[in-house]
Amino acid sequence: MKACVLTLGCKMNEAESASLLRALEERGYETAETPCSADLYVVNTCAVTAEAEKKSRQAVARLRKFNPSAPVVVCGCAAQNHPAAFAEKEGVTLVSGAQGKDKLLSRLGDRGVFLEEDKAFCELPAPKPTRTRAFLRIQDGCNRFCSYCLIPYLRGRTRSRTLESVLAEARALPQREIVLTGIDISSYRDGERDLGALLRALSGLPARIRLGSLEPCAITREFLSAAREAGNVAPHFHLSLQSGSSRVLRAMNRRYTREEYLEKCALVCEYFPDAAITTDLIVGFPTEEEEDFVQTLSILSAAGFARVHAFPFSPRAGTPAAKKTDLPAHVKRERMARLEEAAQAQEARYLARFLGREAVALFEEEGGYTENYLRVYAEGAAEGSLCRVKLLQRVKDGAKAEILEVL
């Protein structure tokens, strides 16, 4: 018997899918993560944008081309948002949502729609191991209710895994790098123990610890001190921004100003001078005027970003932002093009700081990443190897590197 698990969306979905893969293998299935002929299909969907939800629906038909008689199980945020749209699709036998994934495989023989509500953190089997990095779930849900985002309505309120449970799974992982992931890991709490306390608890591990996406409010002297003292935390901080305009940030319900965000970036660099600060930006939010967009362009160099992920605003029904007048598509396209050009220039400036210097890189199937998330390519680098390298020159989306030592 063979099962194929197809994942769309965020790192949290990837981590949950890896747990489902392991659980399926323990049930005797051979597993695959790319479309193929199989006896069972599981689609872990995404609803962060309208396009992501569309791709989630299309994935069902895409998989059924390989084996039209195989049952299709659908879970995740898009299924939580529009369960009927998936339940009515030919071949779909079971629809679950973004929560209650611990019960999913026990219901494989059932038919219908089963939407759960998790009051506490949902424990899943340890994820299927990979050769490089492991995604370790520490938190789920969100209480922030940004005006454009559906996720709090689909994932539920924030809830954290116990520190002991996180530590037990981390100790058992064979990978050289562990990525702490969740919907809002900045809100991690196990009693009085916060994310900084968790980093201190993980400090004795031989693995490199990389943080998932953080909210700017998480950046405090206390937190950065804990990260630095841990000794194994990668100097890479993904601080969600969304706009460089304080006016637009207020309309987004982001709860910080442009100036406060830049102060957080400066604080990171005080504790980690070579840190990579990466971010997300939304282009064409309904209240965004040209002056607001210019402020977004200018913040790229002011913050010193190492990498920028930008995407056009996508109205999501049920959110406050969806009630506002959407900007014309051509305006969003034009601003996206300008932002991408500015982002590429800023990324090149950041990379240039490290050419000729040494770093430690963890290599994947093609290329690898340094501690501060620079993409590097080196001849003879084996997948899963940790190497001390020298960065030589810019190539592709990163730098060509020379291997100095395999660690």
N, C-alpha and C positions, 0 to 999 in steps of 0.2 A: 504494500500500500504506500502511496506517495501523496504528500500534502504540500501545497504551494501557498506560502504566505506572502502576499504583496502589500507593501507598506507605502503609504503616501503621507507627506507632511513632516512633522517635527522630529527632533531627536527623542522626545518622549515616546512617540509612536514607534520609533525604531527600537527603543529599549523594550517596550511592551511586546512587540512582535518577536524579538529575540527570545523572550520568555515563553511565548506561545510555541515557537519553534522547538525549544528544548522540551517542553511538555509533550508536544506531538511525538518527538523522537522517543521519549520515555514510554509512550503508548504504542511504540512499534512502527511508527511511520518513518519512511525516508522523506527528507524535507528539501525544499527548494525555496529560494527567495526571489527568483525571476520567473516570468511567465513560461510555462512548459506544460506538457501533458501530465496530468495528475488525477488522483481519485478524489481529492478534496481541495477546495480553494477557500482561503480566508483572505478577505480584503479589509485592511485596517485603514480607515478613511480619514480625510482631513477636511475641515470646513473653515480654515482661517481666511480664505478668500472665496469668492464665487467661482473662480477658475479652478481652485483646488477641489471644490465640491463637484464641479462638472467632471473633472478628471477621475474623481472617485467613482462616479456613476459609470463612466465609460470603461473603467477597469473591469467591471463585471462582464460586459460583453467581450472585452479583449481576452479575458481568461477562458471564457466558454468556447472560444474558437479552437482551443487546444483539446478540450473534451467536453462536448455539450451535455453529456449525461452525468457529469460530476456535480455534486451539490456545492453551492457557493454560500459561505457564511460571511456576513458583513458586520463589522463593528467599527468603533471610532466616532469621531466628532460629527462627520457628515451624516452618518447613520443615526446619531442622536438627534441631529437637527431635523432631518426629514426621513424618518423611518419608513413611511409608506412608499416613498419614491424608490426605495431599494426593495421593499417587500414585494412590490408588484412586478419586479423584473424577473424575467424567465430564468429559471435555474437557481434563484435565491431561495434557500430553505429556512434560513435563520438570520434574524437581524438583532444585533445587540447594539449597545451604544458606546459612549466614551467611558462609562463607569462599569463596575462589576465584571471586569475581564477575567477575574479569577474563576468565574462560574461558566465561562464561555465553552470550554472544551467538554464539560460535563453535560452540556446541552446539545451536543452534536446530533443526537438522534431526534431532537425536538424540531418542531416547525412553528414559525410565527415570529412575533416581535417580543423581545424581552429587554426592557429598559430598567436598569438598576440605579439606585442612588447610594453612593458610598458615604457613610458618615465618618468613617475612619480611613486611614491609608490602606489601600488595597494591596496586600502582599501577593506577589506572583513568584513562580519558580525562578531560580537564578537563570539569567539569560544564556542562550547558546553562545559558547565562547568563540572569539575570533582570534586571528594571529596578532592583531595590533592593539586596538583599544576596546575597552568595555564601557558601555553606558549604564551607569548605576542610578536607579530611580531613588530619589530621597524625598520627594514631595509631589503633591498633585493638587489641582484646583487653583482658583484665583479669586481674590476679594477686591481687585482694583477697579474693575468695571470701566476701562477706557471706553470712550464714547463710540469707537469704531469696532469694538471687539466682541465676538460672540462667545469666546471660550469660557468665561465665567458661568454663562448660562448652560453650557454643555458639560463642562468638567466638574462643576460644583464648587463649593467653598474650599479654601485652602486647608490642607491636612498634611501632616508630615509623618515620615517613617521614624521609628525609634532609632536613636543613635546606636544602640546595641545591634539592631537588625542591620543597619547600614554597614557597621564595622564588620559584622560576621560575614556578610556577602563580599565585602571588599577584600578581606583576608583570604577568601577562597578563590579569588579571581587570578588567573595566570597571566593576564595581559600586563604589558609594560606601562600602559597609561589607562587611567580611569577617569571618565567624564561624569561629573555629578550633574544629573539632569532632573528636570521637573517642569511644571508649568510656570511656577514662580519660586525658584529656589531661594530668592532673597527673603521670603517669609518663613523659611525653615525654622521650626521650633519643636523641641522635645522637652517640654517643661520649661525650665529656665535656660536650657542649652540652645544656642542659636547656631547659625552657619559657621561662625568663627570657632565655636567650641567643637563643631564637627571636624573642621580642618585640623584642629589640634589633636583630636582623637585619631585622625588618619595619618598623622605625621610619621609614625613609625613604619609605614608600609614602604616596600621597595619601589612601588609603582609611582609614576608621575601623576599628580592629581590636576585635572583641568576642570575649571568651573564652566557650567552652562550659562545661559543668559541671565544677567543680573539687572535689577532695577537700580537707578542711581542712588536711591535712599540706602542701599546696602553698603555703600562706600563710606566708611567711617575710619577714623584712626584705629579704633579698637579692632575692627575687622581686618584692616590691612596689616596691622601688627601680628594678628593671629596667622594670617596667610604667609607673611614673611618668616615668622618664627617656625612655622611648620616645616619649612625647608624643602618640601617636595611639591609645592603648589606652582603650577606653570604660570609665568608672568603674562597671562593673557586674560583680559577682562572684556567680556562682551556686554557693553552698557547700552541697553535699548534707549534710543533718542527719539525717533519718529519725526521730529521737526526741529529746525534751528531757530524758529520764531517763538518767543514766549507767548504771543497772542494765540498762535495756533495750538501750542501745547496746552494752553488753558482750555481751548475748545475741545481738545482731545481728552481732557480730564487726566492729564499726565502728572500733575501735582509737583512740578518743579519748573523753574525758569531756565532760559538759555544760560544765564550767568551762573546759576547754581550747578547746572550740568558741567560747565567748564571748570568750576571749582573742584568737582569730583574728579575730573580728568587730571587736573594738576596734582591732586592729592595722590592718585594712583602712581603718577610718575615720581612723586617724592619718595615713595616707598619702593617702587620698582622702576628705576630710570629707563630700562630698555623695554618696558611693558608694551605689548600690543593692545591697543584699545580698538575694538571693533564695534560695529553698531548696525542698527536697522533704521531705515528712513522711509516714510510714506510720502509719496509725491502726489500733489493734487488733492489734498484734503479739502472738503467743500468750502471752508472759510479761508483757504490759502490764496493770498493775493501775490502779485509779482514781488512786492517788497518783502513779504514773508519768505518767498522762495529764495530770494537773494541772500537772506540771512542764513538759510539752510546751506547754500553754496559756501558761504564764508566760514561756517563753523567747521567745515572739513579740515582746513589747515589749522584753525584755532585749537581744535581738540587734538590734532596730530594723529588722526585715525590711521590704523594699519590696513583696515579693510572695511568696506561699506557694502551692505546689502540693501538695495533700494527696490521698491516696487510701487506701482501706482495704486492710489486709493481704490478700494472695491467696496461699494456699499453692501452691508449685510443687514437684511431685513430683521427687525427686532432690536436694533441698536439705535441710540439717539442720533448718531451721525447719518444714518440712512434717511432720516427725515429732512435733512438739509439738501439744498439744491446741489447736485453733483456738477463738477466742472466739466466743460466739453472735453471729449476724448483727445482732440488734437492739442489742447493745452497740456494735458497730462503727458502725451507722447513727447512734445517739445521739451518740457521740463525734465522728463526722464532722460532724454538724450544729453541735455546739458549737465545733469547731475552725474550721469555715468562717466562723462568725459572728465569732469572735475574729480570724481572719485578715483579714476585710474591714475590721474596725475598725483593725487595725494598718496595713493598706495605706492607709487614709484618712489616718491620722496622718502617714505618710511623705509622701504626696502634698501634704498641707497645707503642708509646709515650703517648697514651691516655687511656690505660687500667688503671682502678682505678680512672679515672677522671669523672667529670660530664659534660653533654652536653645537648642540646635541639634537639630533633629529631621529624621530621614530618613522621608519619607512613602511609604506603600504605597498599595494600591488604595483602602483606606479607613483613614484615620488614619495615624499614624506613631509613631516611638519617639525619645525624646531619648537623649543619651549615657548617662544613667543609667536607661534603660529605662522611663521614664514614657510611658504611652500618651497621645497628644495628637490632637485633632481640630481642623482649621482650614479655613475656607472658602477655596476656590480653590487648595488644595494639590494639585499634580500628582504622580502616581505617579512615584517615582524622584527627586523633588526634595529637595534638602537646604536647609533654611530655618532662619534665626534667628527664633525665635518668643518671644512672651510668654504665659505661662500665666495664664489669667484665672479660671476657676472649674471646679469638679469637674463632670464630665458622663460618663455611661455608665461605662466602666471606667477612665477617666482624666481628662483635663482638656481644656476648650475652650481653644484658643490663637489668638492673633492673629499673622499673618505680618508680621514686621518687615523681612525681607530674604531674597531667594533667593540662595543661595551658589553 
